[in-house]
């Protein structure tokens, strides 16, 4: 009977130490705490044997005439103090002639032909803007084109600050 107690005691120690080793080191079931067993489980990031093709990032698509005008119109409207009707007229005219300029660039003509066509487009745009806007709004637009939109906005802000300073306090 004493042999069987020793044998039982040894079996319990082996059983308990085996369970402890399994819990501590995670042997079995794929190793290191990951379930599923089998090839590659639990050993860091897996790599694919098929090489990945690298594609170049696509160049951004050029803006359409409508997008260009829609981006610029709020600044133009603010700088020239246009009402809704004048804004709509100017927007439609600018979209039309910017579209013509874009089409001209796509054609890739000779420099002399491009210059002549641009002069015609500019003359037509000038006629339509003169017809659609008052004389002072048209002159302000021409001045805005010469200065540039950013510079015109800065000057407008300076004028606004000067007017605020000149007002007497009540």
C-alpha positions in Angstrom: 0.0 0.0 0.0 2.9 2.3 0.7 4.0 2.0 -2.9 0.7 3.0 -4.3 0.7 6.1 -2.0 4.1 7.1 -3.3 3.0 6.4 -6.8 -0.2 8.5 -6.3 1.8 11.3 -4.8 4.3 11.4 -7.7 1.5 11.3 -10.2 -0.3 14.3 -8.5 3.0 16.3 -8.5 3.7 15.5 -12.2 0.1 16.4 -13.0 0.1 19.7 -11.1 3.5 20.8 -12.5 2.4 19.9 -16.0 -0.7 22.1 -15.6 1.4 24.9 -14.2 3.9 24.7 -17.1 1.0 24.7 -19.6 -0.6 27.8 -17.9 2.7 29.6 -17.6 4.2 28.9 -21.1 1.0 28.3 -23.1 2.1 25.1 -24.7 -0.5 23.4 -26.8 -3.3 24.9 -28.9 -1.0 26.9 -31.2 1.4 28.1 -28.6 1.8 31.3 -26.6 -1.8 31.9 -25.7 -3.3 31.8 -29.2 -5.9 29.3 -30.0 -6.4 27.3 -33.2 -3.1 25.3 -33.4 -1.4 24.8 -36.7 1.0 26.6 -38.9 2.0 30.2 -38.0 -0.4 31.0 -35.2 0.8 33.3 -32.6 4.2 34.1 -34.0 3.9 37.8 -34.9 2.8 39.4 -38.1 2.3 36.9 -40.9 3.8 37.6 -44.3 2.2 36.8 -47.6 4.3 34.9 -50.1 2.8 36.9 -53.0 4.6 40.2 -53.5 2.3 43.3 -53.3 2.3 45.5 -56.3 3.0 49.1 -55.5 0.9 51.6 -57.4 1.8 55.2 -57.8 -0.6 57.7 -56.2 -3.0 59.2 -58.7 -2.5 62.8 -59.7 -5.4 65.0 -58.6 -7.9 65.6 -61.4 -7.9 69.1 -62.8 -10.8 71.3 -61.6 -13.6 72.0 -63.9 -14.5 75.6 -64.9 -17.5 75.5 -62.5 -15.4 74.3 -59.6 -12.8 77.1 -60.3 -15.4 79.8 -60.4 -17.4 78.4 -57.4 -14.2 78.5 -55.4 -13.3 82.1 -56.3 -16.8 83.7 -56.4 -17.2 84.3 -52.6 -14.0 86.3 -52.6 -15.0 88.3 -55.7 -18.5 88.9 -54.4 -17.1 90.2 -51.1 -14.4 92.3 -52.7 -16.7 93.9 -55.3 -19.8 94.0 -53.0 -22.0 92.3 -55.6 -25.7 91.6 -55.1 -27.2 88.2 -55.9 -28.1 89.1 -59.5 -24.6 90.5 -60.3 -23.0 87.5 -58.7 -25.1 85.1 -60.8 -24.3 87.1 -64.0 -20.6 87.3 -63.3 -20.5 83.6 -62.3 -22.1 82.4 -65.5 -19.9 84.6 -67.7 -16.7 83.5 -65.9 -17.7 79.8 -66.1 -18.3 80.1 -69.8 -15.0 81.7 -70.6 -12.9 79.7 -68.3 -14.3 76.6 -69.9 -13.2 78.0 -73.3 -9.7 78.6 -72.0 -9.5 75.0 -70.6 -10.6 73.7 -74.0 -8.0 75.8 -75.7 -5.3 74.3 -73.4 -6.4 70.8 -74.2 -6.0 71.5 -78.0 -2.3 72.2 -77.6 -2.0 74.6 -80.5 0.9 76.6 -81.6 1.9 79.6 -79.3 0.7 82.1 -81.9 -2.7 80.4 -82.3 -3.1 80.2 -78.6 -2.3 83.9 -78.2 -4.8 84.9 -80.8 -7.5 82.6 -79.4 -6.9 84.0 -75.9 -7.2 87.5 -77.1 -10.5 86.7 -78.7 -11.8 85.0 -75.6 -10.7 87.9 -73.4 -12.4 90.4 -75.7 -15.7 88.4 -75.7 -15.5 88.1 -71.9 -14.9 91.9 -71.6 -17.9 92.6 -73.8 -20.2 90.3 -71.8 -19.0 91.6 -68.4 -19.5 95.2 -69.5 -23.1 94.3 -70.7 -23.9 92.4 -67.5 -22.4 94.7 -64.8 -22.5 98.4 -64.1 -19.6 100.5 -65.2 -18.2 100.9 -61.7 -18.5 97.2 -60.9 -16.8 96.3 -64.1 -13.9 98.8 -63.4 -13.6 97.4 -59.9 -13.4 93.8 -61.4 -10.7 94.9 -63.8 -8.8 96.5 -60.9 -9.3 93.3 -58.8 -7.8 91.2 -61.7 -4.7 93.5 -61.8 -4.1 93.4 -58.0 -5.2 89.9 -57.3 -7.9 88.7 -55.0 -5.7 88.2 -51.9 -4.3 91.8 -52.1 -7.7 93.3 -52.7 -9.1 91.6 -49.6 -6.2 92.9 -47.4 -6.8 96.5 -48.7 -10.5 96.1 -48.0 -9.8 95.1 -44.4 -7.5 98.0 -43.9 -10.2 100.4 -45.2 -12.7 98.8 -42.8 -10.3 99.3 -39.8 -9.6 102.9 -40.8 -13.4 103.7 -40.9 -13.9 102.1 -37.5 -11.1 104.2 -36.0 -12.5 107.5 -37.4 -16.0 107.0 -35.9 -16.4 109.1 -32.8 -17.3 107.3 -29.6 -20.6 108.2 -28.0 
